[in-house]
Amino acid sequence: MARDDMIGVRVSEAEKKKFEKHIEDTSEYDSVPRMMRSLTRDHINGYGEEATTAVDAEELVNAVEIGLSSVHERLEELEDMVAEVNAATVSSDEHSALAHDIVAELPVYPDGPEFPHPADLDSGSPDNIQTARALSTAGAWANYFEVDDDDARSALARALRFPDVKFVEGESGYRRYYKTTEDI
């Protein structure tokens, strides 16, 4: 692009010195004409102006939920690990009793788990045995036995000491517990 045309701009001596001092101080431009061309182009193109765009609140909420889903999954994994460490190091008759109660109610899958998909479940009461067995997560057992999620997690970590108690990672990162035999 050849620069054949010239636009003359008259400024006072004080303004010229101010422009030249700015160039010396910042080293952002090497000459007053280059600075004027750059700043004029930026002004015309709207650089540096705040863009005003409409944000759909629902899209924003969905984006945040999607972004946080992996955080929730990782948090669930960490809570399970903490419960396992706690179960291995802290002796609690209460957690042991809860572990035995949960093991007695766990669903039996001798050939591996065949849990129903959570979306396929009827919207029954969260604290009934059918819901607890169908979901078989720490949260489901906590609801059924009316205990804190952390207590249910610790009890399930203890339950894993039984050789026939197993778990699988569900689609959403939650562990789903089962037993391979009724005789525990």
N, C-alpha and C positions, 0 to 999 in steps of 0.2 A: 504494500500500500504506500504509494508515493505521497509525500506531504508537499503539495504544490501551493496550496492556499494558505494564507496567513491572516490571522485575526489579531488585530492590535488592541490591546487593552491598556488604557491609561490609568495609572495609579499614582498616588502621591509619593513623594520621596520617602516619607515615614512608613507607608505601607510596603514599599519595595524593600526597604531595609528589614522590616519585620518578616517578610517572606524569606529573604535571604538568610536571616538569622535562624529561622525555623529549619531551613534546609541544612545549615551548618550544625545545629544542635541535634537534629534527629538522624541525619544521614539516610533518611527514608527516600529522598529524591536527590538527583544530582544537579538539577537546575530548576529555576522558577517556571519556565514553560512546561517542563515535564510534570511538575507538581500540578500546575493549572490544568493540563490535559487530563491527568489521572483523576483529580478531584471532580472536575466537570463531568467526566464519563461516569464516575461513581454516583454523582448526584442525579444525572439523567436516568441511570439504570436503577436507581432507588436503593443502592447499597447503603447499609447503615441505618435505614429506616426500620422501625418495628413493623413487622408484618402482622396484619390482623386477620386471623383465620378463625372460622367457626369450628369449635370442637364439639363433636357429638358426645354427650355425657355417657351414653350407653356404650359407645365404642371405646371410650377411655376406660370405663369400668371393666369391660371385657378384656382389654389389653392388659390391665393390671392383674386381673384374675389369672390370665394365661401366664403372665410373667411370674406370678407368685406360686403357681401350681408346683413347679419343681422345688421351690423353697419348702412348701408344705410336705412334699414327698420326702425330701432330705431330713426335715425336722422329725417326721414320723420314724425314719430309719434311726436317727440319733436317739430318739426316745426309747426305741426298742433296744438299742445297744446299752443305754444307761440302765434300763430295767434288767437286762441280762447280767451286767456287772453287779448291780444292786442285789439281785437274787443270789449271785454266787458269793457275795461277801457279807451280806446282812442276814441274820437269822430272825425270822418273824413267824410266830405261830399263826398270826392272823393271815399272813400271805400264804402260808402253807395250807391252812384250812381252805382258803379261797381257791388255791390251786387245785386241791382235791375236788372241791365243788364244781369247778369249771371242767376238769377232766371228766367227771361223771356225766356232764351234759354235752361234751364235744360231739360233733357229728362223726359217724364212723364211715370211713372210705377205705376198705381193705386194699383196693387196687389203685389207689391214688385219688386225689380230691376231684370231685365233680360238682363244685360249688355253682349255684345258679348266678347269673350275672345280676348285680344289684338292681339294675334297671328293670329286670323281669320280676322282681318281688312285688307282692301286693303291698299297698301302703298300710300295713297293719301297725299295731302298737309297737314302738321300739323296745318295750320292755317285756315282750312275750318270748317264750322259749323257741317258737318257730322262727322268729326274726333273728334271735341270737344265734341259732344253729345255722340258718341260711347265710348270714353274714360272717359269723364266727371271727370277728375282729376284736381287738382289745376294747374298742368303744362299744361294740354290741354286747359283750359280756359285762362291761361296766354298767350299761343301762339295765341289763337283766338282773344282775345281782345288786344293783343300786349302790355301787361303789365308785370311787374316783377312777378316772382312766389310768392314772399312774399305778394305782393299786392293782387294777386288772392286768396291766402290762407286767408288773412284777410277778404276779401270780402265774401268768402265762409263761414267763421266763422260767419260773420254777417247774411248771408243768412240763416244759421241754426236757427236763431231766428224766422223765419217763421214756423208755425206749420206743414206745408206740405212739407218742405224741409228736406230731410233725406240723410244719406250716409251709405255706407257699406265699410268694409275693403276689398280691393282687394287682390288677391293672393300674390302680391309682396309688401303688406303693404301700398299701396296707397289708400287713401279714394276716393271712386267714388260717386259722388253726383247725386241726382235725386229729383223729386218732385212727390207727389202722386196725384196731381190734377192740371189741367191747370189754374184754377181760383185763382191765387195768386196776 
